[in-house]
């Protein structure tokens, strides 16, 4: 069975990808840690749209999780023609206010797991000379973000990795794209244990997913969701990076300064 695999599918942007693609009659493999949420979403989408949906519970921060997930989809003879690496998390506050274990887990999920899954699923795509990968980055990828120090750095990796890999895959007819949303109406900030920064534009997951699918169809290697987010993301091209970083720091400090002290 040919299917789309979505990590972090139990909520937010990942869940919206699942809902949109199910409406488009695509079979799905949904991956997250929450078994109840996954199974409920899978049952709902199968009933509403008549597609096959396979919920798989994995903790992708674990070192062997990517390989075990790949082996499980192979065992079920699932051909993944679209991989959406959406799983990830962030933290808000001064770098020194967090235990190093949390940053290590963030790097494991946002970077290591993403690279491992891409390695595993892109090879069959190359053999078939078709397929696509969407790696969810962030507008935080375009400049350093104080008080989101490690998170922004992981997303900068995802953006650079995706754009470079897109060029490598051009001759194989395999698309790779980094999706860079700005502030989105999800539980990201609650999970990161912080208040949302005072930003004007807050997009819905549906808007972000629509941007992603348009960008993928157009063959883009990266796409920023929202025009104002796009202009802000380009600011480091026109102003000194130290200035851009200071401004970002002031914005974040106004919301998270107490946790940074």
TAPE-V73217 format. One line per field, one symbol per residue. phi: phi as a letter, one per 20 degrees, with the letter a starting at -180 (. if undefined). A space follows every 10 residues. Layout:
# TAPE-V73217
phi = ???
This chain:
# TAPE-V73217
phi = .ebedcemee alffffgfff fffemefcdd caeeffffff ffffffffcm decdecebef fffdffffff fffffeleee dbddedfrbc bcqfgfedff fffffffgef dffgffffgf efffffffla pbcddedaff febfcgmcgf gffffffgff gffffgffeg fdmdecbeed fefcfcegff fembefgfdf eceegfffff fffffffemf ebbdenffff fffefffdcg fffffffgff ffffedgffe f
